[in-house]
Amino acid sequence: MVRKDKQRRDLPRRTLVNTPPYAPISSAPVEDARGGIFCVGSALGSHTPAEHLASLIPVGIFACDAAGHITFFNRRAVELWGREPSIGKDDGSFCGAMRVWRLDGSVMGRMDTPPMQSILTGKRFRDQELIIERPDGSRLACSMSVEPQSDSTGAVAGVIAVIQDITERKRAEELLTRQADLLSQTHDAIFAWQWNGTIVFWNRGAERLYGYSATEALGRKTFELLKMEAPRDFDQLRYRLSRDGQCMEEMVQLARDGRRVTVESRLVLSRSFDAQPVVLETNRDISDRKRAEEDLREHARTLEAVNRDNANLYRAVQKELAEHKAAEEAVRQREAEFRLLAESLPLMVWITAPAGELVYVNSRWAEFTGCDLAATRGSGWSAALHPDDRERATSAWQKSVTEGVLFEAEYRLLRAADQEYVWHIARAIPVRDDAGAIVKWFGTSTDIDAQKRAEERLERAVKERTAKLRETVGELEAFSYSVSHDLRAPLRAMYGYSVALMEDAAERLSANEREYLARISRGAQRLDRLINDVLTYSRLARTDVRFDPVDLDRVLHEILLQYPSLQADRAEVRVCSPLGKVLGHEALVVQSVSNLMINAAKFVRPGERPVVTIWSEPRDERLRLWVQDNGIGISPHNLGRIFGMFQRLNPDSAYEGTGIGLSIVKKAVERMNGEVGVESEEGVGSKFWLELKRL
């Protein structure tokens, strides 16, 4: 916009390009961003170097004011318009041209032209393509760029436009488009790529051959998209093209679906309209031809191999026949040796087919049963079996044949000589080939009648001895009752009278007499304990043992409450709970563990406080319970004796006992299918353990 104020003549002026011989730009003043006023009409002045520069630029340059009136143009703009417009006048022209068209052929109104749109919106335009019409009716394809110019208020004061003739380029592009249409019709794969390998053209033949659409291929690197294999190296290929301009070769490429495609390729180096190197690559699919050629070569190689082998074929056949005859002779020799061996053995030898049908028996079979091979072939051999054994033996045989496992069965065979049945044991193994398939069964039948008779006699003897043992056990039980009742009663009387005499007549007795009475009392007590332990041991052998879950923690708690020698004032007992559960007989478990704990508290050095430690640990399917003491220990040569009956390692005066306690432990644990043992170091202490099934 033009400012009309009194200070206008005093403000500095800016000039734009104004190139003779054309009219100068209008001198209407316009305020610039610094608040100064410049005259569009004297944009370059009259004789500045800039006006000569504008005349030499090979593109058209013109300027318009805010009303769209042309205020400046150079010589090239006139050449493009075909006319010289009037400076500063609106003569109905379209920015210097007679008319402006869009590329689609529609007429562009004056207000739609890039300069007017830039004036109205302040928008820049870059390389806007359009068509201008000249006075003689001819048209030129042009590219126009427009830069808006603002005054100090930010309002658009005018524009500067650059117009360039692109007619030849558009013609070239049109020609290229027509050529591309032609290339797209060919069956060969044709594509073009820039010097760095970027694909810029991709015809339909390439789409069909490689499976990539033009949209997918354009912009991709050819050596990455097609994953080209030998014989070409990309850098070497470009060197050959730059040297020779073209080349031809066969190459292997990969299609989208992974197919290896062999093509005959022709590459030509050319230049684009902007002088950039472009390679046109034409590929013809010769995969079928190459496969046919390879088939022919393979056929030729096969024929050559056949011809080469034919020379040796006769000799090989002859050698094979000789080896076959030798093998047959060896088989006949082995069969003869086998039959000789089978006939010499004192047992029946037989062979069956893979399915179990009898195909061979030695002479022992015929001698014993009176049946030859013809009568026993197949499954006829079962007729010689005892009726009670027949079904069991044949079922076992069929199971072995079906599953391919070893066969063993005992049965009675009818002896033809006296019509007596004789016990035999039959065994058979499968004979397999290299592939593992059964080719035959080899078996024997051995007379075990004497052994079976001996077993029957032994079984009768066992039954008789078992009955006698039961009778003896009954007698032992009666004896145990007698011992318990008849022997313990006098002992209790001896002990009672000795104690009563000691209490009533102690003052009248001498020291020796009192000692004698004490010995009688102790002897009666010891004998009573011995009888009690013997009875306990004998009951262990007769007691019916029923297994139930036993909680070891509860067992330890009951034992500690029951026995005075294990109380806290007499011994220190350490229990590492939880101890776990075992499968056993609770009474036997209590008997075993209490005996071990009482021994642990008893066998300590005089004056030393017993320390008993109890813990458990799993051992596979069993649980091991440990009872450790701080006692006198056991010497190594006595470890094997301590679980025997009446085995005492220390004098009775030092440690009381009957020598049966550990025997009771061992017998009780064995009745529960467990084990017992000891680890000990003399002078340090002992660790007894017992193992039972763990729950």
C-alpha positions as CSV (number, residue, x, y, z in Angstrom):
1,M,0.0,0.0,0.0
2,V,1.2,3.5,-0.8
3,R,1.5,5.9,2.2
4,K,0.8,9.5,1.5
5,D,2.4,11.6,4.2
6,K,4.4,14.7,4.4
7,Q,7.6,12.9,5.4
8,R,7.7,10.7,2.3
9,R,10.3,12.8,0.4
10,D,12.7,12.7,3.3
11,L,12.7,8.8,3.7
12,P,15.4,6.7,2.1
13,R,14.6,4.7,-1.1
14,R,15.2,1.0,-2.1
15,T,15.6,0.0,-5.7
16,L,14.7,-3.3,-7.5
17,V,16.0,-4.6,-10.8
18,N,15.1,-2.5,-13.8
19,T,16.7,-3.6,-17.0
20,P,16.8,-1.4,-20.2
21,P,15.5,-1.2,-22.8
22,Y,12.2,-1.9,-21.0
23,A,10.2,0.7,-19.1
24,P,11.2,1.4,-15.5
25,I,9.2,0.1,-12.6
26,S,6.5,2.4,-11.3
27,S,7.9,4.9,-8.9
28,A,5.0,4.6,-6.5
29,P,6.6,4.6,-3.0
30,V,6.2,1.6,-0.7
31,E,7.2,1.6,3.0
32,D,9.7,-1.2,3.8
33,A,10.1,-3.1,7.1
34,R,12.4,-0.5,8.5
35,G,9.8,2.2,8.0
36,G,11.5,3.6,4.9
37,I,9.8,4.1,1.5
38,F,11.1,2.4,-1.7
39,C,9.9,3.0,-5.2
40,V,8.9,0.0,-7.0
41,G,9.3,1.9,-10.2
42,S,12.9,2.5,-9.6
43,A,13.7,-0.9,-8.2
44,L,17.0,-1.2,-9.9
45,G,17.6,2.4,-10.9
46,S,18.5,3.2,-14.4
47,H,22.0,2.0,-14.9
48,T,23.0,-0.3,-12.0
49,P,25.0,-3.5,-12.6
50,A,21.9,-5.4,-11.4
51,E,19.9,-4.3,-14.4
52,H,22.6,-5.8,-16.7
53,L,22.5,-8.9,-14.6
54,A,18.7,-9.2,-15.0
55,S,19.1,-8.9,-18.8
56,L,21.5,-11.8,-18.8
57,I,19.5,-14.2,-16.7
58,P,18.0,-17.0,-18.9
59,V,14.7,-16.9,-17.1
60,G,11.9,-14.3,-17.1
61,I,11.7,-12.0,-14.1
62,F,8.9,-9.5,-13.4
63,A,7.3,-7.7,-10.5
64,C,3.8,-6.6,-9.7
65,D,2.4,-4.1,-7.2
66,A,-0.4,-4.8,-4.8
67,A,-3.0,-4.2,-7.5
68,G,-1.4,-6.8,-9.8
69,H,0.0,-4.2,-12.2
70,I,3.4,-5.1,-13.7
71,T,6.0,-2.7,-12.4
72,F,9.1,-4.4,-13.9
73,F,10.2,-7.1,-16.4
74,N,13.3,-8.2,-18.1
75,R,14.1,-9.2,-21.7
76,R,13.6,-12.9,-21.2
77,A,10.0,-12.3,-19.8
78,V,9.1,-10.4,-23.0
79,E,10.5,-13.3,-25.2
80,L,8.3,-15.7,-23.2
81,W,5.2,-13.6,-23.3
82,G,5.6,-12.6,-27.0
83,R,4.6,-9.1,-26.2
84,E,5.7,-6.1,-24.0
85,P,3.2,-5.1,-21.4
86,S,2.6,-1.6,-20.3
87,I,4.2,-0.6,-17.0
88,G,1.8,0.1,-14.2
89,K,-1.3,-0.4,-16.3
90,D,-4.0,-3.0,-16.0
91,D,-4.5,-3.8,-19.6
92,G,-6.4,-7.1,-18.9
93,S,-3.4,-9.2,-19.5
94,F,-2.6,-12.3,-17.3
95,C,0.6,-11.2,-15.7
96,G,2.1,-10.3,-19.0
97,A,0.6,-13.2,-21.0
98,M,-2.5,-13.1,-23.1
99,R,-4.0,-16.0,-21.2
100,V,-3.0,-18.6,-18.6
101,W,-4.0,-22.3,-18.7
102,R,-3.6,-25.1,-16.2
103,L,-1.8,-28.3,-17.2
104,D,-5.2,-30.2,-17.4
105,G,-6.3,-27.7,-20.2
106,S,-8.6,-25.6,-18.1
107,V,-8.4,-21.8,-18.3
108,M,-6.9,-20.1,-15.2
109,G,-8.7,-16.9,-14.2
110,R,-6.7,-13.7,-13.6
111,M,-7.4,-13.9,-9.8
112,D,-6.2,-17.6,-9.8
113,T,-2.8,-17.0,-11.2
114,P,0.2,-17.5,-8.8
115,P,1.1,-13.8,-8.6
116,M,-2.5,-12.8,-7.7
117,Q,-2.9,-15.6,-5.2
118,S,0.4,-14.6,-3.6
119,I,-0.8,-11.0,-3.4
120,L,-4.1,-12.1,-1.9
121,T,-2.8,-14.7,0.6
122,G,0.9,-13.8,1.1
123,K,1.7,-17.4,0.1
124,R,4.9,-18.3,-1.7
125,F,4.8,-20.4,-4.9
126,R,7.7,-22.7,-6.0
127,D,7.9,-24.2,-9.5
128,Q,4.2,-23.9,-10.2
129,E,3.7,-25.4,-13.7
130,L,1.2,-23.8,-16.1
131,I,0.8,-22.9,-19.7
132,I,0.8,-19.3,-21.1
133,E,-0.7,-18.2,-24.3
134,R,1.0,-15.6,-26.5
135,P,-0.6,-13.1,-28.9
136,D,0.0,-15.3,-31.9
137,G,-2.0,-18.1,-30.2
138,S,1.1,-20.3,-29.5
139,R,1.5,-21.8,-26.0
140,L,4.4,-22.4,-23.8
141,A,4.7,-24.7,-20.8
142,C,6.3,-22.7,-18.0
143,S,7.4,-23.1,-14.4
144,M,6.7,-20.1,-12.1
145,S,8.0,-19.2,-8.7
146,V,6.5,-16.2,-6.8
147,E,7.9,-14.4,-3.7
148,P,5.6,-11.9,-1.9
149,Q,7.0,-8.5,-0.7
150,S,5.6,-6.9,2.5
151,D,5.6,-3.3,3.7
152,S,6.3,-2.1,7.3
153,T,2.9,-3.1,8.4
154,G,3.3,-6.7,7.2
155,A,0.8,-6.2,4.3
156,V,1.7,-7.5,0.9
157,A,3.0,-4.6,-1.2
158,G,3.8,-6.6,-4.3
159,V,5.4,-9.8,-5.6
160,I,8.5,-10.7,-7.6
161,A,8.0,-13.6,-10.0
162,V,10.4,-15.9,-11.9
163,I,9.1,-17.7,-15.0
164,Q,11.0,-20.4,-16.9
165,D,10.2,-22.2,-20.2
166,I,9.8,-25.9,-19.5
167,T,8.3,-26.8,-22.9
168,E,11.2,-29.0,-24.0
169,R,11.3,-30.7,-20.7
170,K,7.6,-31.4,-20.8
171,R,7.9,-32.7,-24.3
172,A,10.8,-34.9,-23.2
173,E,8.7,-36.2,-20.3
174,E,5.8,-36.9,-22.5
175,L,8.1,-38.7,-24.9
176,L,9.4,-40.7,-22.0
177,T,5.9,-41.5,-20.8
178,R,5.0,-42.8,-24.3
179,Q,8.2,-44.8,-24.3
180,A,7.4,-46.1,-20.8
181,D,4.0,-47.1,-22.0
182,L,5.6,-49.0,-24.9
183,L,8.2,-50.6,-22.5
184,S,5.4,-51.7,-20.2
185,Q,3.8,-53.7,-23.0
186,T,6.8,-55.9,-23.7
187,H,7.1,-59.3,-22.0
188,D,10.8,-58.7,-21.0
189,A,11.5,-57.2,-17.6
190,I,12.7,-53.6,-18.2
191,F,13.6,-51.3,-15.4
192,A,15.9,-48.3,-15.0
193,W,18.1,-47.4,-12.0
194,Q,20.2,-44.5,-11.1
195,W,24.0,-44.7,-10.6
196,N,23.6,-45.6,-6.9
197,G,21.2,-48.5,-7.8
198,T,17.9,-46.7,-7.0
199,I,15.1,-48.0,-9.2
200,V,13.3,-45.2,-11.1
201,F,11.3,-47.2,-13.7
202,W,9.7,-50.6,-13.4
203,N,7.6,-52.1,-16.3
204,R,4.8,-54.7,-16.2
205,G,7.2,-57.4,-17.5
206,A,9.3,-56.8,-14.4
207,E,6.2,-57.1,-12.2
208,R,5.3,-60.4,-13.8
209,L,8.8,-61.8,-13.6
210,Y,9.8,-60.7,-10.1
211,G,6.4,-60.4,-8.4
212,Y,7.0,-56.8,-7.2
213,S,4.6,-54.0,-8.2
214,A,6.0,-50.8,-9.5
215,T,5.0,-49.1,-6.2
216,E,7.0,-51.6,-4.3
217,A,10.0,-51.5,-6.5
218,L,10.4,-47.8,-7.2
219,G,12.9,-46.2,-4.8
220,R,14.5,-49.5,-3.8
221,K,18.1,-50.5,-4.6
222,T,18.2,-53.1,-7.4
223,F,21.0,-55.1,-5.8
224,E,19.0,-55.3,-2.5
225,L,15.5,-55.9,-4.0
226,L,16.6,-58.7,-6.4
227,K,19.5,-60.0,-4.2
228,M,21.6,-60.6,-7.3
229,E,24.0,-63.5,-7.1
230,A,27.2,-64.1,-9.0
231,P,28.5,-63.6,-11.6
232,R,28.2,-59.8,-11.2
233,D,29.6,-57.4,-8.7
234,F,27.8,-54.1,-8.5
235,D,30.9,-51.9,-8.5
236,Q,32.5,-54.0,-11.2
237,L,29.3,-53.7,-13.2
238,R,29.3,-49.9,-13.0
239,Y,32.9,-49.8,-14.0
240,R,32.2,-51.8,-17.2
241,L,29.2,-49.6,-18.0
242,S,31.2,-46.3,-17.5
243,R,33.9,-47.8,-19.7
244,D,31.9,-49.5,-22.5
245,G,28.4,-47.8,-22.2
246,Q,26.7,-51.2,-22.2
247,C,27.2,-54.8,-21.4
248,M,25.4,-58.2,-21.6
249,E,25.6,-61.2,-19.3
250,E,23.6,-63.9,-17.6
251,M,22.8,-63.5,-13.9
252,V,20.8,-65.2,-11.2
253,Q,18.3,-63.1,-9.2
254,L,15.7,-63.8,-6.5
255,A,11.9,-63.2,-7.1
256,R,9.6,-62.1,-4.3
257,D,8.4,-65.7,-3.7
258,G,12.0,-66.9,-3.3
259,R,12.4,-68.4,-6.8
260,R,15.8,-68.2,-8.3
261,V,15.4,-66.6,-11.7
262,T,18.1,-66.9,-14.4
263,V,18.0,-63.9,-16.8
264,E,19.8,-62.8,-19.9
265,S,20.5,-59.2,-19.1
266,R,21.3,-56.2,-21.4
267,L,22.4,-53.0,-19.6
268,V,22.7,-49.6,-21.4
269,L,24.1,-46.5,-19.7
270,S,22.3,-43.3,-20.8
271,R,21.6,-39.8,-19.4
272,S,18.5,-38.3,-18.0
273,F,17.2,-34.8,-19.0
274,D,19.2,-33.4,-16.1
275,A,22.4,-35.2,-17.3
276,Q,22.4,-37.7,-14.5
277,P,23.6,-41.2,-15.4
278,V,20.7,-43.8,-15.7
279,V,21.1,-47.5,-16.5
280,L,18.4,-49.2,-18.5
281,E,18.3,-52.9,-17.7
282,T,16.4,-55.4,-19.9
283,N,16.2,-58.9,-18.5
284,R,14.8,-61.9,-20.4
285,D,13.8,-64.9,-18.3
286,I,15.9,-67.9,-19.5
287,S,15.2,-70.1,-16.4
288,D,13.4,-72.7,-18.5
289,R,16.1,-72.7,-21.1
290,K,18.8,-73.0,-18.4
291,R,16.9,-75.8,-16.7
292,A,16.6,-77.5,-20.1
293,E,20.3,-77.1,-20.7
294,E,21.1,-78.4,-17.2
295,D,18.8,-81.4,-17.9
296,L,20.6,-82.0,-21.1
297,R,24.0,-81.8,-19.4
298,E,22.7,-84.1,-16.6
299,H,21.4,-86.5,-19.2
300,A,24.8,-86.4,-20.9
301,R,26.6,-87.0,-17.6
302,T,24.2,-89.9,-16.9
303,L,24.8,-91.4,-20.3
304,E,28.5,-91.0,-19.8
305,A,28.3,-92.6,-16.4
306,V,26.2,-95.5,-17.8
307,N,28.7,-96.0,-20.6
308,R,31.5,-95.8,-18.1
309,D,29.8,-98.3,-15.8
310,N,28.8,-100.7,-18.6
311,A,32.4,-101.6,-19.0
312,N,32.5,-102.9,-15.4
313,L,29.0,-104.1,-15.2
314,Y,29.7,-107.6,-16.6
315,R,32.7,-108.1,-14.3
316,A,30.6,-106.9,-11.3
317,V,27.8,-109.3,-12.2
318,Q,30.2,-112.1,-12.5
319,K,31.8,-111.2,-9.2
320,E,28.4,-110.9,-7.5
321,L,27.3,-114.3,-8.9
322,A,30.5,-115.9,-7.6
323,E,30.0,-114.2,-4.2
324,H,26.4,-115.4,-4.2
325,K,27.4,-118.9,-4.9
326,A,30.1,-118.8,-2.2
327,A,27.5,-117.4,0.2
328,E,25.1,-120.1,-0.6
329,E,27.8,-122.7,-0.1
330,A,28.7,-121.1,3.2
331,V,25.0,-121.1,4.3
332,R,24.7,-124.8,3.3
333,Q,27.9,-125.5,5.3
334,R,26.6,-123.7,8.3
335,E,23.3,-125.4,8.1
336,A,25.0,-128.7,7.9
337,E,27.2,-127.8,10.9
338,F,24.1,-126.6,12.8
339,R,22.2,-129.8,12.1
340,L,25.1,-131.9,13.2
341,L,25.4,-129.8,16.4
342,A,21.6,-130.0,16.9
343,E,21.5,-133.7,16.5
344,S,24.3,-134.2,18.9
345,L,22.8,-132.2,21.7
346,P,21.0,-134.1,24.5
347,L,17.9,-131.9,24.3
348,M,15.2,-131.0,21.7
349,V,16.2,-128.2,19.3
350,W,13.5,-126.5,17.1
351,I,13.2,-123.5,14.7
352,T,10.0,-121.7,13.8
353,A,9.1,-119.1,11.2
354,P,8.6,-115.4,12.3
355,A,4.9,-116.0,12.9
356,G,5.6,-119.0,15.1
357,E,5.0,-122.0,12.8
358,L,7.4,-124.9,13.4
359,V,9.7,-125.5,10.5
360,Y,12.5,-127.7,12.0
361,V,13.0,-130.1,14.9
362,N,15.9,-132.4,15.6
363,S,15.7,-136.1,16.0
364,R,15.4,-135.9,19.8
365,W,11.8,-134.6,19.4
366,A,10.8,-137.5,17.2
367,E,12.5,-140.0,19.5
368,F,10.7,-138.6,22.6
369,T,7.2,-137.8,21.2
370,G,7.0,-140.3,18.4
371,C,6.0,-137.5,16.0
372,D,8.0,-136.4,13.0
373,L,8.3,-132.9,11.6
374,A,5.3,-133.3,9.2
375,A,3.0,-134.2,12.2
376,T,4.2,-131.2,14.3
377,R,4.6,-128.6,11.6
378,G,2.8,-125.4,12.2
379,S,1.1,-125.6,15.6
380,G,0.8,-129.4,15.7
381,W,3.5,-129.6,18.4
382,S,0.9,-128.5,21.1
383,A,-0.8,-131.9,20.8
384,A,2.1,-133.5,22.7
385,L,1.5,-131.2,25.7
386,H,-0.4,-132.2,28.8
387,P,-4.0,-131.0,28.6
388,D,-3.5,-129.0,31.8
389,D,-0.4,-127.2,30.4
390,R,-1.5,-126.7,26.8
391,E,-3.5,-123.5,27.0
392,R,-0.9,-121.8,29.3
393,A,2.1,-122.8,27.1
394,T,0.5,-121.8,23.8
395,S,-0.7,-118.5,25.2
396,A,2.8,-117.7,26.4
397,W,4.2,-118.6,23.0
398,Q,1.8,-116.4,21.1
399,K,2.5,-113.5,23.4
400,S,6.3,-113.8,22.8
401,V,5.7,-114.0,19.0
402,T,3.4,-111.0,19.0
403,E,5.7,-108.8,21.2
404,G,9.0,-110.2,19.9
405,V,10.3,-111.0,23.5
406,L,12.0,-114.1,24.9
407,F,9.9,-117.2,25.4
408,E,10.1,-119.4,28.4
409,A,7.5,-121.9,29.7
410,E,7.4,-125.2,31.7
411,Y,5.1,-127.9,30.5
412,R,4.7,-131.7,30.4
413,L,5.4,-133.6,27.2
414,L,4.0,-137.0,26.5
415,R,6.7,-139.6,26.2
416,A,5.8,-142.1,23.4
417,A,7.8,-145.0,24.9
418,D,5.8,-145.3,28.1
419,Q,3.0,-142.8,27.6
420,E,4.2,-140.9,30.7
421,Y,4.2,-137.1,30.9
422,V,7.7,-135.6,31.6
423,W,8.4,-132.1,32.7
424,H,10.3,-129.9,30.2
425,I,11.4,-126.2,30.1
426,A,11.2,-124.6,26.7
427,R,13.2,-121.4,25.8
428,A,13.3,-119.5,22.5
429,I,14.9,-116.3,21.3
430,P,14.1,-114.2,18.2
431,V,16.7,-114.0,15.4
432,R,16.7,-110.6,13.8
433,D,18.1,-109.2,10.5
434,D,20.2,-106.0,10.2
435,A,16.9,-104.0,10.2
436,G,15.7,-105.5,13.4
437,A,13.0,-107.6,11.9
438,I,12.5,-111.2,13.2
439,V,13.4,-113.7,10.6
440,K,13.1,-116.9,12.7
441,W,12.9,-118.2,16.3
442,F,15.5,-120.6,17.7
443,G,14.4,-122.7,20.7
444,T,15.2,-125.7,22.9
445,S,13.2,-128.0,25.2
446,T,15.2,-129.4,28.1
447,D,14.1,-132.3,30.3
448,I,13.7,-131.0,33.9
449,D,11.6,-133.9,35.2
450,A,14.1,-134.9,37.8
451,Q,14.4,-131.3,39.0
452,K,10.6,-131.0,39.2
453,R,10.4,-134.2,41.2
454,A,13.1,-133.0,43.6
455,E,11.2,-129.7,44.0
456,E,8.0,-131.6,44.8
457,R,9.9,-133.6,47.4
458,L,11.5,-130.4,48.8
459,E,8.1,-128.8,49.0
460,R,6.7,-131.7,50.9
461,A,9.7,-131.6,53.3
462,V,9.2,-127.8,53.7
463,K,5.5,-128.4,54.6
464,E,6.5,-131.1,57.1
465,R,9.2,-128.9,58.7
466,T,6.8,-125.9,58.8
467,A,4.3,-128.0,60.7
468,K,7.0,-129.2,63.1
469,L,8.2,-125.6,63.5
470,R,4.7,-124.5,64.4
471,E,4.6,-127.2,67.0
472,T,7.9,-126.1,68.4
473,V,6.8,-122.5,68.5
474,G,3.8,-123.6,70.5
475,E,6.0,-125.4,72.9
476,L,8.2,-122.3,73.2
477,E,5.1,-120.2,73.9
478,A,4.1,-122.6,76.6
479,F,7.7,-122.5,78.0
480,S,7.6,-118.7,77.9
481,Y,4.4,-118.7,80.0
482,S,6.1,-121.2,82.4
483,V,9.1,-118.9,82.7
484,S,7.0,-115.9,83.2
485,H,4.8,-117.5,85.8
486,D,6.9,-120.3,87.5
487,L,10.3,-118.7,87.5
488,R,9.5,-115.1,88.1
489,A,7.3,-115.9,91.2
490,P,10.2,-117.4,93.3
491,L,12.4,-114.5,92.2
492,R,9.9,-112.0,93.4
493,A,9.7,-113.9,96.7
494,M,13.5,-113.9,97.1
495,Y,13.6,-110.2,96.4
496,G,10.7,-109.5,98.8
497,Y,12.1,-111.5,101.7
498,S,15.6,-110.1,101.4
499,V,14.3,-106.6,101.4
500,A,12.0,-107.4,104.4
501,L,14.8,-109.0,106.3
502,M,17.0,-106.0,105.6
503,E,14.4,-103.7,106.9
504,D,13.4,-105.7,110.0
505,A,16.7,-107.2,111.2
506,A,19.4,-104.9,109.8
507,E,20.5,-103.8,113.3
508,R,21.0,-107.4,114.4
509,L,23.0,-108.4,111.3
510,S,26.7,-108.0,110.7
511,A,28.1,-106.0,107.8
512,N,28.8,-109.2,105.9
513,E,25.3,-110.5,106.4
514,R,23.8,-107.2,105.2
515,E,26.1,-107.4,102.1
516,Y,24.9,-110.9,101.4
517,L,21.3,-109.8,101.6
518,A,22.0,-106.9,99.2
519,R,23.6,-109.3,96.8
520,I,20.6,-111.6,96.9
521,S,18.3,-108.6,96.3
522,R,20.4,-107.3,93.3
523,G,20.7,-110.8,91.9
524,A,17.0,-111.4,92.0
525,Q,16.3,-108.0,90.3
526,R,18.9,-108.7,87.6
527,L,17.5,-112.2,86.9
528,D,14.0,-110.7,86.7
529,R,15.2,-108.2,84.2
530,L,16.9,-110.8,82.2
531,I,13.8,-113.0,82.1
532,N,11.7,-110.0,81.1
533,D,14.1,-109.2,78.3
534,V,14.2,-112.8,77.0
535,L,10.4,-112.9,77.0
536,T,10.3,-109.6,75.2
537,Y,12.8,-110.9,72.6
538,S,10.8,-114.1,72.1
539,R,7.5,-112.1,71.8
540,L,9.1,-110.1,69.0
541,A,9.5,-113.2,66.8
542,R,5.8,-114.2,67.4
543,T,4.1,-110.9,67.4
544,D,1.8,-110.1,64.4
545,V,3.2,-106.9,62.9
546,R,0.7,-104.5,61.3
547,F,2.1,-101.5,59.7
548,D,0.6,-98.0,60.3
549,P,1.9,-94.4,60.1
550,V,4.0,-93.6,63.2
551,D,4.7,-90.0,64.2
552,L,8.3,-90.0,65.5
553,D,7.8,-86.6,67.3
554,R,4.9,-88.0,69.3
555,V,6.9,-91.2,70.1
556,L,9.8,-89.1,71.4
557,H,7.4,-87.1,73.6
558,E,5.9,-90.2,75.2
559,I,9.3,-91.7,75.8
560,L,10.6,-88.6,77.5
561,L,7.6,-88.6,79.9
562,Q,7.8,-92.3,80.7
563,Y,11.5,-92.9,81.6
564,P,13.0,-91.2,84.7
565,S,16.6,-91.6,83.4
566,L,15.7,-89.2,80.5
567,Q,14.2,-86.5,82.7
568,A,15.8,-83.0,82.6
569,D,17.3,-83.3,86.1
570,R,19.3,-86.4,85.0
571,A,20.0,-86.0,81.3
572,E,20.0,-83.3,78.6
573,V,18.0,-84.5,75.6
574,R,18.1,-82.5,72.4
575,V,15.5,-83.2,69.8
576,C,15.8,-81.6,66.3
577,S,12.1,-81.5,65.3
578,P,10.3,-82.2,63.1
579,L,11.5,-85.8,62.9
580,G,8.8,-87.0,60.4
581,K,6.7,-90.0,60.0
582,V,7.5,-93.6,59.1
583,L,5.6,-96.8,58.3
584,G,5.9,-99.3,61.1
585,H,4.5,-100.9,64.2
586,E,4.1,-98.2,66.9
587,A,4.9,-100.5,69.9
588,L,8.0,-101.8,68.2
589,V,9.1,-98.3,67.3
590,V,8.7,-97.2,70.9
591,Q,10.6,-100.3,72.2
592,S,13.5,-99.7,69.7
593,V,13.9,-95.9,70.2
594,S,13.5,-96.1,74.1
595,N,16.2,-98.8,74.3
596,L,18.6,-96.6,72.2
597,M,17.9,-93.5,74.3
598,I,18.3,-95.3,77.7
599,N,21.6,-96.8,76.6
600,A,22.7,-93.3,75.4
601,A,21.9,-91.8,78.8
602,K,23.5,-94.8,80.7
603,F,26.9,-95.3,79.1
604,V,28.6,-92.1,80.1
605,R,31.8,-91.5,82.2
606,P,31.1,-91.3,86.0
607,G,30.2,-87.8,87.1
608,E,29.4,-86.6,83.6
609,R,26.0,-85.3,82.6
610,P,24.5,-87.3,79.7
611,V,23.7,-85.3,76.5
612,V,21.5,-87.2,74.0
613,T,20.9,-85.7,70.6
614,I,18.2,-87.0,68.3
615,W,17.5,-86.0,64.6
616,S,16.4,-87.5,61.4
617,E,17.3,-87.4,57.7
618,P,15.7,-88.8,54.5
619,R,17.5,-91.6,52.7
620,D,15.7,-92.2,49.3
621,E,12.5,-93.9,50.3
622,R,13.5,-94.3,53.9
623,L,13.9,-92.1,57.0
624,R,17.0,-92.5,59.2
625,L,16.6,-91.7,62.9
626,W,19.9,-90.9,64.8
627,V,20.5,-91.2,68.5
628,Q,23.8,-89.6,69.5
629,D,25.5,-89.6,73.0
630,N,28.6,-88.1,74.7
631,G,29.4,-91.4,76.3
632,I,32.4,-93.8,76.5
633,G,32.1,-95.0,72.9
634,I,32.8,-98.5,71.5
635,S,36.1,-99.8,70.3
636,P,36.2,-100.8,66.5
637,H,36.7,-104.5,67.2
638,N,33.5,-104.7,69.3
639,L,31.2,-102.9,66.8
640,G,30.3,-106.3,65.2
641,R,29.3,-107.9,68.5
642,I,27.0,-105.3,70.2
643,F,23.7,-106.4,68.5
644,G,24.2,-110.1,69.5
645,M,22.4,-111.8,72.4
646,F,23.9,-111.5,75.9
647,Q,26.8,-109.3,74.6
648,R,28.1,-107.1,77.4
649,L,31.2,-105.0,76.8
650,N,31.4,-103.5,80.3
651,P,31.3,-105.1,83.8
652,D,27.9,-105.2,85.5
653,S,29.4,-103.3,88.4
654,A,30.0,-100.3,86.2
655,Y,26.9,-100.4,84.0
656,E,23.9,-102.5,84.8
657,G,22.2,-104.5,82.0
658,T,21.3,-107.9,80.6
659,G,23.1,-107.7,77.2
660,I,19.8,-108.2,75.3
661,G,18.7,-104.5,74.8
662,L,20.4,-104.0,71.4
663,S,19.3,-107.5,70.3
664,I,15.7,-106.4,71.0
665,V,16.2,-103.2,68.9
666,K,17.7,-105.2,66.0
667,K,14.9,-107.8,66.0
668,A,12.1,-105.2,66.3
669,V,13.5,-103.1,63.4
670,E,14.0,-106.1,61.2
671,R,10.3,-107.2,61.9
672,M,9.4,-103.7,60.4
673,N,11.6,-104.4,57.3
674,G,14.1,-101.8,58.5
675,E,17.8,-101.6,59.3
676,V,19.8,-100.6,62.4
677,G,23.5,-99.6,62.7
678,V,26.1,-97.7,64.7
679,E,29.0,-95.3,64.3
680,S,31.3,-94.9,67.3
681,E,34.6,-93.6,68.5
682,E,36.0,-94.9,71.8
683,G,36.2,-92.2,74.4
684,V,34.1,-89.7,72.3
685,G,30.7,-91.2,72.0
686,S,28.4,-93.3,69.8
687,K,25.7,-92.6,67.1
688,F,23.1,-95.3,66.7
689,W,20.6,-95.2,63.9
690,L,17.6,-97.0,62.6
691,E,15.9,-96.8,59.2
692,L,12.3,-97.4,58.3
693,K,10.1,-96.6,55.3
694,R,9.5,-92.8,55.0
695,L,6.0,-91.3,54.7
